[in-house]
Amino acid sequence: IAYGNSVVISVGNGGVISRSTDDGGTWSAGISNAFATASDIIFDIDYGNGIFIAVGASTTAMLYSDDDGVTWTAPTTLPTTSSLDAITYIDGTTWFCGLYATNPYVYKSTDSGDTWGTAIDVGAGSGYGLRGMAYGNGSLVATLNHSVSGWAVYRSND
């Protein structure tokens, strides 16, 4: 769920995107299959600088809206065709998204999510999957999960 410009956007299973313009009091019927098929899942959404960006499990993997969630478009280039599990707004036009994989990676965009740089290895090693990210006070923080070792938190100041 994300809030921006007096709009609340909720995302989830089946690629559903729902919208509220009254602080969650009522919700639109939502957009179904936003990522193309009913089996797609939208894992995360964030808002920054007038843009909502949603990520999930799909070959599309990412959609953005610059009209308060009314319409959704794929960016010019996707960071990957694999599942993206987390998205976070940094500042200005900078965003990070994260990939749950054998080795977790993050991708950086400096043009409001239209294009994405090459993968940056989080450094957690094999078997960890990225589950969430947040930015604050100059640090990007990521939560990771390992089936044997459990949860870990990684932080980057650069």
C-alpha positions as CSV (number, residue, x, y, z in Angstrom):
1,I,0.0,0.0,0.0
2,A,1.3,3.5,-0.8
3,Y,0.0,7.0,-0.2
4,G,0.7,10.1,-2.3
5,N,-1.0,13.3,-3.5
6,S,-4.2,12.4,-1.5
7,V,-4.5,9.0,-3.2
8,V,-4.0,5.6,-1.6
9,I,-3.1,2.7,-3.8
10,S,-3.3,-1.0,-2.7
11,V,-1.8,-3.9,-4.7
12,G,-1.9,-7.7,-4.5
13,N,-2.7,-11.1,-5.9
14,G,-4.0,-11.4,-9.4
15,G,-2.2,-8.2,-10.4
16,V,-5.0,-6.2,-8.8
17,I,-4.5,-2.4,-8.2
18,S,-7.1,-0.6,-6.2
19,R,-7.4,3.1,-5.6
20,S,-8.9,5.4,-2.9
21,T,-9.2,9.1,-3.0
22,D,-10.8,9.5,0.5
23,D,-8.0,8.1,2.7
24,G,-9.1,4.5,2.3
25,G,-12.8,5.1,3.2
26,T,-13.9,3.8,-0.2
27,W,-12.1,1.9,-2.9
28,S,-12.3,1.7,-6.7
29,A,-13.2,-1.7,-8.2
30,G,-9.5,-1.9,-9.1
31,I,-7.6,-2.9,-12.2
32,S,-7.4,-6.7,-12.6
33,N,-4.5,-8.4,-14.3
34,A,-2.5,-5.2,-14.4
35,F,0.6,-7.3,-15.1
36,A,-1.1,-9.3,-17.9
37,T,-2.4,-12.5,-16.2
38,A,-4.5,-13.5,-13.2
39,S,-1.6,-15.5,-11.8
40,D,0.6,-12.4,-11.5
41,I,1.2,-10.9,-8.0
42,I,2.1,-7.4,-7.2
43,F,4.4,-7.5,-4.2
44,D,5.2,-3.8,-3.4
45,I,4.4,-0.2,-4.3
46,D,5.8,3.1,-3.4
47,Y,5.2,6.8,-4.2
48,G,7.6,9.6,-4.8
49,N,7.8,12.8,-6.7
50,G,4.4,12.5,-8.3
51,I,4.8,8.8,-9.4
52,F,3.6,5.5,-8.1
53,I,5.7,2.4,-9.0
54,A,4.5,-1.1,-8.4
55,V,6.6,-4.3,-8.7
56,G,5.8,-8.0,-8.7
57,A,6.0,-11.5,-10.1
58,S,5.5,-11.2,-13.9
59,T,7.4,-10.9,-17.1
60,T,6.4,-7.2,-16.9
61,A,7.6,-7.0,-13.3
62,M,7.0,-3.2,-13.0
63,L,4.4,-0.6,-13.8
64,Y,4.2,3.1,-13.0
65,S,1.5,5.7,-12.8
66,D,2.1,9.5,-13.1
67,D,-1.6,10.3,-12.9
68,D,-2.4,9.3,-9.4
69,G,-3.1,5.6,-10.2
70,V,-5.7,6.1,-12.9
71,T,-3.5,4.5,-15.7
72,W,-0.5,2.3,-15.5
73,T,2.4,1.9,-17.9
74,A,5.5,-0.3,-18.2
75,P,8.8,1.7,-18.1
76,T,11.0,2.1,-21.2
77,T,13.4,-0.6,-19.9
78,L,12.8,-3.1,-17.2
79,P,15.6,-3.9,-14.8
80,T,14.9,-7.6,-15.2
81,T,12.3,-10.0,-16.5
82,S,12.4,-11.8,-13.2
83,S,10.2,-11.1,-10.2
84,L,10.9,-7.8,-8.5
85,D,10.0,-7.9,-4.8
86,A,10.6,-4.4,-3.4
87,I,10.6,-0.8,-4.5
88,T,11.5,2.3,-2.6
89,Y,11.7,6.0,-3.5
90,I,14.9,7.8,-2.5
91,D,14.7,11.4,-3.5
92,G,14.2,13.7,-6.6
93,T,14.1,11.2,-9.4
94,T,16.0,8.3,-7.7
95,W,14.5,4.9,-7.0
96,F,15.7,1.5,-6.0
97,C,14.0,-1.8,-6.7
98,G,15.0,-5.3,-5.4
99,L,15.1,-8.8,-6.8
100,Y,14.5,-11.9,-4.8
101,A,16.9,-14.4,-6.2
102,T,19.6,-16.9,-5.3
103,N,21.7,-13.9,-4.6
104,P,19.7,-10.7,-4.0
105,Y,20.3,-7.7,-6.2
106,V,19.1,-4.1,-6.3
107,Y,18.7,-1.8,-9.3
108,K,18.9,2.0,-9.4
109,S,17.0,4.4,-11.5
110,T,17.8,8.1,-11.7
111,D,15.1,9.1,-14.1
112,S,11.9,8.3,-12.1
113,G,11.9,4.6,-13.0
114,D,11.9,5.0,-16.8
115,T,15.3,3.2,-17.1
116,W,17.3,1.1,-14.7
117,G,21.1,0.5,-14.2
118,T,22.8,-2.8,-13.9
119,A,22.3,-5.1,-11.0
120,I,24.1,-4.3,-7.7
121,D,24.8,-7.4,-5.6
122,V,23.7,-6.8,-2.0
123,G,26.6,-9.0,-0.7
124,A,24.5,-11.4,1.3
125,G,25.7,-14.5,-0.4
126,S,23.9,-17.5,-1.8
127,G,20.5,-18.5,-0.6
128,Y,19.2,-15.1,0.6
129,G,16.2,-13.5,-0.9
130,L,15.4,-9.8,-0.7
131,R,12.0,-9.2,0.9
132,G,11.7,-5.5,1.5
133,M,13.5,-2.1,1.3
134,A,13.2,1.3,2.9
135,Y,15.2,4.5,2.6
136,G,15.7,7.1,5.3
137,N,18.3,9.4,6.9
138,G,20.8,8.7,4.0
139,S,20.6,4.9,4.3
140,L,19.0,2.2,2.1
141,V,18.0,-0.8,4.3
142,A,17.0,-4.2,2.9
143,T,15.5,-7.2,4.7
144,L,16.6,-10.6,3.5
145,N,15.4,-14.1,4.2
146,H,17.3,-17.4,4.1
147,S,15.5,-20.7,4.4
148,V,18.1,-22.0,6.9
149,S,19.7,-18.9,8.5
150,G,16.6,-16.9,8.9
151,W,16.3,-13.1,8.5
152,A,19.0,-10.6,8.0
153,V,19.1,-6.8,7.6
154,Y,21.6,-5.1,5.3
155,R,22.3,-1.3,5.1
156,S,24.1,0.8,2.6
157,N,25.0,4.5,2.9
158,D,26.2,4.8,-0.8
